[in-house]
Amino acid sequence: MNPHQKRTLLFVITGLTQGGAELQLYNLVKELRKENKIIVLNFFGGHYVQEIASLGVSVITFKIKSKWSALTAVNATIKVIDKERPHVVMSLLPHANIVTKLAMLFTSHTPKYIYSIRAKEIKDIWQLVVERLLDFTADAITTNAKATTDYVQKYFLFPKKKIHTIWNGYEFAKATKQKDFFPKRKVILTVANDKPQKDYATNLKTASLVCAQRDDIVFAYVGDIAGNAGFKKEIAKLKLKDKVHLLGNRTDVPNLMVSSDIFFLPTLYEGQSNVLIEAMHYGLPIVTTDLEENHEILAGAALTTKTRDSQAMSKAILRLIDDKKLAKNVILKGKQQSKLFSLEKLVLSYKKLLRSIY
């Protein structure tokens, strides 16, 4: 390739709602656009459409009715690849991976192709089978956790040398403490999408156990769980209306983090949790689950329990509330650990990968 010619990169992602993968894409595009022509293709739209477009990046949204409208998405991807003729295509999230792999079979233009695996957990057997059958279309795989890389190396029929672990990277925003954020209360904060893996059932059971012992504690939830009618009914059933507060999607999460006392994420599985890294950076002691992926990024900067163990989780939260020395030590470890996840490292790793395949 001519060193003075800009490389064209096409990113394919399921949607651009507020989520960890979407945030990482935004951070990566923001830096790579300086040396490359960037195009982002998605199928559901969302918050980051405008954010990415504001960078001067072309964002193409083919609205489809559901995640199962695969043929429509595949056809749209074929058309974009053949029209834009990118040097490299990168896909993120499971449905985008399948769509892109299928599209690569039928394009007249054949770019290099990288796809990303962000978690070990794939429950749909058909999805697992289709992905493995189509792995030959890819030139490289990226993961964002060593645990996921180990899983891929063990179970995928893919050369080890083509699997790359690239940790998430951040450009942390400044944060301001909000004096009116539940004053005179200890705030237990959860920031997560409304997905089964986030285990809101255990989260709420834990809240009930904690609030039964302390009347100075509130639980605050940021994310689309605020629109979940079933969750609201469960809050009412447990008589937690005054203790549990649904804040909806917010753009001031850093401010909420520095205004809270503990970060709580009883997740069932993860790849590399963006929000845990953010919580460490903003000085929140963490209670989460003892997943291999969580231990990899936290390195002792949290109290961890087994999944679905609300009793242990409630004890861990109360322990951090009552033991200020312990909480301080967890916070200090977290702030130090969060320095490992820089945006500069993320971008340099992807630049190196791109040079290696094109």
Summary of the structure (lengths in Angstrom):
residues: 358
radius of gyration: 21.1
end to end distance: 7.7
largest distance: 67.0
contacts: 1196
relative contact order: 0.12
helix: 46%
strand: 18%
